[in-house]
Amino acid sequence: MNLGSEIRASLPECGDCINCKLIIWSEKLSDDHRCYFTVRCNWLKMAIQEPLHLKKCEGKKSHSSGN
């Protein structure tokens, strides 16, 4: 599983949404190889502040819905 798939699996509401875009980075100065991420929603046209705590989104369109 790649890093993007691992992050999407941990996102309860928007992990399988076609509007969810991930931005992943790491600090080059750090030796701990830790990666950070932010979630951008193309429906809201903004970054989601707490994507791990999101309960409901009216703009959700799952990849599997075929829409």
C-alpha positions in Angstrom: 0.0 0.0 0.0 1.4 3.4 -0.9 1.5 6.4 1.5 -1.6 8.1 -0.1 -3.7 4.9 0.2 -2.6 4.6 3.9 -3.7 8.1 4.6 -7.0 7.8 2.7 -7.8 4.6 4.7 -7.5 6.6 8.0 -9.9 9.4 6.8 -13.4 8.4 8.0 -15.5 10.6 5.8 -13.5 11.9 2.8 -10.9 9.1 2.2 -12.9 7.6 -0.7 -14.3 10.9 -2.0 -13.4 12.1 -5.6 -13.2 15.7 -4.2 -10.5 14.8 -1.7 -7.0 15.7 -2.7 -4.0 15.0 -0.5 -0.9 17.1 -0.2 1.9 15.1 1.5 5.3 16.4 2.5 8.3 15.6 4.8 10.8 17.9 6.4 14.2 17.5 4.8 16.0 18.8 7.8 14.5 16.1 10.1 16.1 12.6 10.4 12.9 10.9 11.7 11.5 10.5 8.1 8.1 11.7 9.3 5.5 12.6 6.7 2.8 15.2 7.1 -0.4 15.7 5.1 -3.2 18.1 4.5 -6.5 17.5 2.8 -7.9 19.8 0.2 -11.6 19.5 -0.8 -12.4 20.5 -4.4 -16.1 20.8 -3.5 -15.4 23.4 -0.8 -12.4 24.8 -2.6 -10.4 24.9 0.6 -8.2 22.9 3.0 -10.0 20.8 5.6 -8.7 21.8 9.1 -9.4 18.5 11.0 -10.1 15.8 8.4 -9.7 12.9 10.9 -12.6 14.3 12.9 -15.0 15.0 10.0 -18.4 13.4 10.6 -20.5 14.4 7.6 -19.9 16.2 4.3 -22.8 17.1 1.9 -20.5 17.2 -1.1 -19.1 13.7 -0.8 -19.0 11.7 -4.0 -17.5 8.3 -3.6 -15.4 6.7 -6.3 -17.7 3.7 -6.2 -20.9 5.7 -6.7 -20.3 6.2 -10.4 -21.4 9.8 -10.4 
